[in-house]
Amino acid sequence: MAATVVRYLRSVGSPTSAAPEPGPEPVDALPRPDLRAVGEDERAPVSPAEFRAVLGNFASGVTVVTAPPGEDEEGPAGFACQSFASLSLDPPLVTFMVARTSTTWPRIARAGVFCVNILGADQGELCRSFAVSGADKFAGVTHTPAPVTGSPQLGAVPAWIDCRIHAVHTGGDHLIVVGRVVAMGAAGEGDPLLFHKGRFGRPPASVRT
């Protein structure tokens, strides 16, 4: 409490002889509340439908991003995410993108931590259950706390990555979330779940062998 008062007095220019307690400042995991207006000269020369159709040719893996419940929250948070990627080896960083309109993201941001659950080829239904809004996404889903952050680690996933939120950047109608990896693990078996042209699938046999 004393350190907080000292920081406030210094911010308004009042003299003080006390020194604040040492230690790093907490990282603000919340996104900026407002996004600047997009100018007409910045709009893409293609329609949203064409944009989705063309980008749909890129096959991506599928994940479920989860976070532990916060204060006054009944259960954990989670959503299906296909925009996950590794970012840096040293330090170990990963990233995912989430819509600014997401109702799940604010809960993950408040938690300050998350676990990326990489889904297997037979977990399409699990993905669909986390893609809906307003339902109990964890109903009937087996999960255990990830070892460092306590975020839900879903049962039978091929791999999981436990993270703390490192940074959040704006990217148009989405937010770019960067996570610092604090723990991870993989079963090393089975094919991944892929999303391609609006459908789930698995790698062709020529890729798996």
Phi, psi and omega per residue, in radians:
M1 nan -0.772 -3.129
A2 -1.068 -0.721 -3.137
A3 -1.113 -0.638 3.126
T4 -1.135 -0.733 3.115
V5 -1.115 -0.729 -3.139
V6 -1.094 -0.764 -3.139
R7 -1.091 -0.661 3.123
Y8 -1.157 -0.792 -3.131
L9 -1.065 -0.708 3.125
R10 -1.158 -0.628 -3.110
S11 -1.160 -0.482 3.140
V12 -1.737 0.093 3.049
G13 1.512 0.189 -3.140
S14 -1.444 2.461 -3.138
P15 -1.244 2.598 3.071
T16 -2.718 2.544 -3.135
S17 -1.764 -0.158 -3.140
A18 -1.432 2.673 3.129
A19 -1.918 2.466 3.130
P20 -1.197 2.677 3.104
E21 -1.134 2.452 -3.128
P22 -1.229 2.799 3.107
G23 2.356 2.665 -3.107
P24 -1.225 2.593 3.059
E25 -1.282 2.526 3.114
P26 -1.151 2.593 3.113
V27 -1.438 2.257 3.101
D28 -1.364 1.888 -3.082
A29 -1.509 -0.124 -3.087
L30 -1.400 2.493 3.118
P31 -1.284 2.850 3.033
R32 -1.081 2.436 -3.028
P33 -1.217 -0.460 -3.062
D34 -2.190 2.611 3.071
L35 -2.027 2.293 -3.101
R36 -1.072 2.702 3.119
A37 -1.167 2.537 3.121
V38 -1.591 2.167 -3.141
G39 -1.263 2.705 -3.140
E40 -1.046 -0.583 -3.122
D41 -1.310 -0.109 3.119
E42 -1.737 -0.161 -3.078
R43 -1.286 2.519 -3.121
A44 -1.195 2.553 3.139
P45 -1.416 0.457 3.122
V46 -2.363 2.753 3.121
S47 -1.400 2.736 3.076
P48 -1.001 -0.627 3.137
A49 -1.131 -0.749 3.120
E50 -1.178 -0.676 3.113
F51 -1.019 -0.838 3.133
R52 -1.132 -0.695 -3.098
A53 -1.127 -0.744 -3.122
V54 -1.237 -0.816 -3.123
L55 -1.186 -0.357 3.100
G56 -1.144 -0.264 3.086
N57 -1.278 -0.217 3.113
F58 -1.586 2.009 3.133
A59 -1.354 2.359 -3.130
S60 -2.248 2.749 2.997
G61 -1.308 2.932 -3.105
V62 -2.204 2.387 -3.128
T63 -2.331 2.909 2.921
V64 -2.141 2.112 3.133
V65 -1.668 2.206 -3.067
T66 -2.185 2.805 3.071
A67 -2.590 2.652 3.131
P68 -1.253 2.789 3.120
P69 -1.200 2.562 3.065
G70 -1.648 -3.036 3.105
E71 -1.093 2.421 3.118
D72 1.137 0.323 3.059
E73 -1.942 2.366 -3.024
E74 -1.310 -0.532 -3.072
G75 -2.626 3.100 -3.131
P76 -1.242 2.977 3.135
A77 -1.983 2.691 3.096
G78 -3.020 2.680 3.068
F79 -2.678 2.674 3.101
A80 -1.325 2.395 -3.050
C81 -2.506 2.193 3.081
Q82 -1.853 -0.071 -3.095
S83 -1.734 0.867 3.124
F84 -1.817 2.524 3.113
A85 -2.760 2.713 2.970
S86 -1.315 2.627 -3.050
L87 -2.158 -0.798 -3.044
S88 -2.563 2.483 3.096
L89 -1.533 -0.658 -3.096
D90 -2.443 1.727 0.082
P91 -1.341 2.830 -3.119
P92 -1.299 1.921 -3.106
L93 -2.229 2.534 3.013
V94 -2.236 2.952 -3.124
T95 -2.538 2.649 2.944
F96 -2.558 2.777 3.137
M97 -1.954 2.488 -3.131
V98 -2.428 2.458 -3.140
A99 -1.092 2.477 3.131
R100 -1.146 -0.326 3.131
T101 -1.552 -0.013 -3.103
S102 -1.060 2.355 3.074
T103 -1.536 -0.248 3.126
T104 -1.484 -0.602 -3.070
W105 -0.974 -0.780 -3.140
P106 -0.987 -0.584 3.115
R107 -1.206 -0.683 3.098
I108 -1.175 -0.694 3.135
A109 -1.097 -0.724 3.131
R110 -1.156 -0.612 3.108
A111 -1.185 -0.587 3.139
G112 1.351 0.063 -3.105
V113 -2.493 2.856 3.072
F114 -2.847 2.830 3.055
C115 -2.195 2.248 3.073
V116 -1.630 2.056 3.106
N117 -1.777 1.944 -3.132
I118 -1.442 2.139 -3.011
L119 -1.510 2.614 3.091
G120 -1.587 2.951 -3.023
A121 -1.049 -0.453 -3.109
D122 -1.704 0.265 -3.085
Q123 -1.938 0.551 3.103
G124 -1.076 -0.712 3.134
E125 -1.154 -0.633 3.080
L126 -1.086 -0.728 3.104
C127 -1.080 -0.769 -3.128
R128 -1.079 -0.630 -3.130
S129 -1.159 -0.457 3.120
F130 -1.644 -0.036 3.137
A131 -1.629 -0.113 -3.136
V132 -1.564 2.826 -3.141
S133 -2.056 2.457 3.058
G134 1.479 0.159 3.133
A135 -2.017 2.915 3.055
D136 -1.408 1.651 -3.029
K137 -1.175 -0.398 -3.080
F138 -1.661 0.072 -3.131
A139 -1.083 2.117 3.120
G140 1.309 0.101 -3.110
V141 -1.707 2.166 3.106
T142 -1.344 2.291 3.094
H143 -2.703 2.714 3.095
T144 -2.278 2.755 3.140
P145 -1.190 2.314 3.012
A146 -1.077 2.609 -2.919
P147 -1.110 -0.503 -3.076
V148 -1.826 -0.882 -3.025
T149 -1.632 -0.294 -3.093
G150 1.381 0.094 3.078
S151 -1.150 2.592 -3.100
P152 -1.083 2.159 3.003
Q153 -1.750 1.947 -3.023
L154 -1.236 2.543 -3.109
G155 -1.212 2.516 3.014
A156 1.157 0.299 3.061
V157 -1.394 2.568 -3.135
P158 -1.119 -0.519 -3.110
A159 -2.768 2.728 3.115
W160 -2.524 2.660 -3.097
I161 -2.395 2.014 -3.097
D162 -1.608 2.263 -2.987
C163 -2.454 2.720 2.887
R164 -1.880 2.523 3.125
I165 -1.170 2.180 -3.089
H166 -1.746 -0.699 -3.128
A167 -2.844 2.743 3.064
V168 -2.349 2.240 -3.130
H169 -2.165 2.662 3.059
T170 -1.466 2.519 3.104
G171 -2.569 1.356 -3.111
G172 1.146 -2.207 -3.129
D173 -1.524 0.162 3.105
H174 -2.154 2.917 2.988
L175 -1.965 2.485 3.118
I176 -1.813 1.922 -3.070
V177 -1.763 2.224 3.104
V178 -1.904 2.245 -3.137
G179 -2.021 2.465 3.054
R180 -1.623 2.103 -3.077
V181 -1.272 2.253 3.130
V182 -2.053 -0.264 3.077
A183 -2.910 2.727 3.130
M184 -2.860 2.877 3.117
G185 -2.904 2.789 -3.135
A186 -2.611 2.478 3.082
A187 -1.372 -0.454 3.100
G188 1.290 0.313 -3.118
E189 -2.329 2.634 3.044
G190 1.521 2.829 3.127
D191 -1.561 2.676 3.103
P192 -1.414 2.765 3.012
L193 -1.465 2.212 3.128
L194 -1.960 2.684 3.060
F195 -2.148 2.130 -3.057
H196 -2.561 2.144 3.127
K197 0.914 0.763 3.049
G198 1.392 0.161 -3.104
R199 -2.320 2.650 3.021
F200 -1.432 2.647 3.106
G201 -2.850 -2.966 3.102
R202 -2.381 2.826 3.139
P203 -1.049 2.541 3.076
P204 -1.114 2.777 -3.072
A205 -1.020 -0.578 -3.120
S206 -1.144 -0.467 3.118
V207 -1.473 -0.606 -3.069
R208 -1.282 -0.453 -3.080
T209 -1.597 nan nan
